[in-house]
Amino acid sequence: MPRQSPPHRAAAPLAASSTDSPVAHPPIWHRGPDQLTVGSTGAAVLGFSFVVLWLLPGLVLTILLLLGFEAIPGEPSSDGSSLTTSSLIQFLCGSVVLIGLVFAWISSAARVLAFTFDENQQLLTLTVTRRGRKPTEVQVPFSDIICISPYVLASYDRHGYFSVVCQGPRGKEVEYRLAEGTSLEDMEFHAAWLREIIGLRMHHVLNLDK
């Protein structure tokens, strides 16, 4: 996976007063789903994909036949039939584009609905979902975490998210974005705790907008 050049580091929040004792981070950091999940649609997606794959060759063949018919020299054609053929070709081409967009939507990147960092078990548990699929649970040992980068994107540096890059199946690197909308103060709080657990693999807060 190509790595981005390191952006500017975000300004850390003001340190707490020396008279205030630092709050200890609990050994487990859990965050529940940020959004409601739709029920199982795996069968519907599979059925849609089967129908599309069955109809797609027919649509392409029809477009080619219509284009070939229009290209026949000396073939008489009225303005009305030519307009109808052109409209049908546009409709078929639009259908092919729409099908491609639906497939792109289905195969979009995975989203993390919930996660749990467990210091005792040295385990990160993720609830991951893709478009039109059931949520699945992914477990990542801390030893498989390559790095964690907290990014700030919002205006005024008020909140951001964590990017976790880990070792996936067959040696492939996998990236998950989690804890979106976390305040800068909370990001520093969790980052300091994770830095104690995984060391330098926990990066400092970075601002991508600068």
C-alpha positions, 0 to 999 in steps of 0.5 A, a space after each residue: 500500500 503506498 504511504 502518504 508523505 507525513 503531513 504537518 503535526 497538529 497542535 496538541 491541546 493544553 496540558 492539564 494543570 500540575 495540580 490535577 492528577 492525570 486520568 488513567 486510561 481503562 484497559 479496554 477502549 470500546 466504541 459502539 456502532 456510529 450508525 444503524 445497520 440495515 438487515 441482511 441484504 446478501 441474498 438480494 445483492 447476490 440475486 441482483 448480481 446474477 440478473 445483471 450478469 445474465 442481462 449484460 451480454 444481451 444489452 451489449 449485443 443489442 447496442 452493437 446490433 443497433 450501431 451496426 444497423 445504423 452504419 449499413 450504407 444505403 439502408 433507408 431510414 426515416 427521421 422517426 426511426 433514427 430518433 427511436 434507435 438513437 434513444 434506445 441506444 442511449 437508454 441501453 448505454 445508460 443502463 450499462 453505466 448504471 449497472 457499473 455504478 451499482 457494482 462500484 457502490 457494492 464493492 466500495 471500501 469497508 467501514 468500521 461500525 464498532 471496535 474494541 482495543 483490549 490491552 489485557 488480550 492484546 487484541 483489536 476487534 473490529 465490526 466491519 461492513 461493506 455495502 449490501 453485506 452482513 457485518 463481520 467481525 475481524 480480530 487483529 492481534 496487536 503484533 499484527 498492527 503495522 501502525 496507527 495514525 491519528 488524522 485531523 481533517 475538520 476545520 479548526 482542528 476540532 476532531 478527526 479519526 484513527 487509521 489502523 494499518 495491519 497485516 492482513 491475509 496472505 501478507 497483504 496490508 489492510 487499512 481501517 478507518 475508525 473512531 471518526 469524529 473523535 475530538 482532538 483532546 480524546 485523540 491525544 488521550 487514546 493515542 498516549 495510551 496506545 503508544 504505551 502498548 505498541 510503542 512507536 507504531 502509534 504515530 502522533 496526531 497529524 493534520 492533513 489540511 495543512 
